[in-house]
């Protein structure tokens, strides 16, 4: 008989991951938010690959359904993250000046 069940160990790991993730994200300086978003998009891409393997290797319909759901949710997260990162980078672009001013027309 095991001293601690696998479920308890997994719950402890989940709680620790939530705690560490919260402190990592909220203690990042504003200048590093864009690189942090890019890294989370890369992690989501890795999650998609893992979810595809999980969905392909399971036998039960529930396992396949959960794998497809994981792929869909990770895809939404990844593409949404890329859109947010793109919008954040556009804020730092220099705006072009208009070429047709009054002085040039006269």
N, C-alpha and C positions, 0 to 999 in steps of 0.2 A: 504494500500500500504506500502511496506517495504522501510525503509530508504536506506539500502544497499542491493544489490542483493547477492544471494548466490554465484554467479560466481565470483564477486569481492572478497568476503571473501576467497574463495578457492584459487584464484590467489595470494592473500596476504600471505596465509599460505604456498603456494608452494615457493614463493620467499624467505620467512623467513627460510624455511627448507633448501633451496639451500645455503643461506648465512651461516647459522649455520653449516651445513654439511661441507662446504668448509673450514671454520676456524677450525673445529674440526679435520679434516683429515690432513690438512697441518701444524698444530701446534703440532702434535704428535712427540715425540722424536723417533729416529730410533729404540730404544730398545723395544718400544711398538707397532711396526707395526704388528708383528705376532699375539699378542692377539687381536689387532683391527680387523685383517682379520678374526680371529675365530669368533668374535662377529658378524661381517657382514654376515658371513655364516649362523649363527643362525637366524639372521633377515630374510635372504632370505628364510630359511626354513619356517618361520612363514608366509611370503608373499605367499609361495606356498599353504599353507593350506587355507589362506584367498582367494586366487584366485580360488581354487577348490570349495569353498563354493559359491563364486560369480558366477562361471560358472554353478554350479548346480541349483542355485536358480533363475536364469534369465529365462525369457520366450522367448525373442526375439532372432533371429539368430545372430544379431550383438553382443548382450550381451554374448552369448555362445562363439562366435569367439574371442571376446576380453578376456574372461576368459581363454580360451585355450592358447591364445597368452601370457597372463600373466604367466600362469603356465610354459610354455616353456621357456620364457625369464628368469624367476626366477630360473628355474632348471639349465640353462646354467651358470648363475651367481653363483649359489651355488657350483656346481661341479667345475667350474673354480677356485673359491676361495679356495676350498679344495686342488686343485692341486698346486696352488701358495703357500699356507701355508705349504704344505708338502715339496715343494722345498726349502722354506726358512728355515724350521727346519733341513733339511738335511745339510745345510751349517754349522750348529753349531755342528754336530756330530763329534766325534773324529775319525780320520782315523786309521785303524788297520795297524800295521806294518807287513811287509812281513816276513814269517818265514823261507823261504829258502834263506839265505845269503851265501856268499862265505865261511865265517869262519866255518859255521856249516857243509858245504859239505866236508871240508878237514879232 
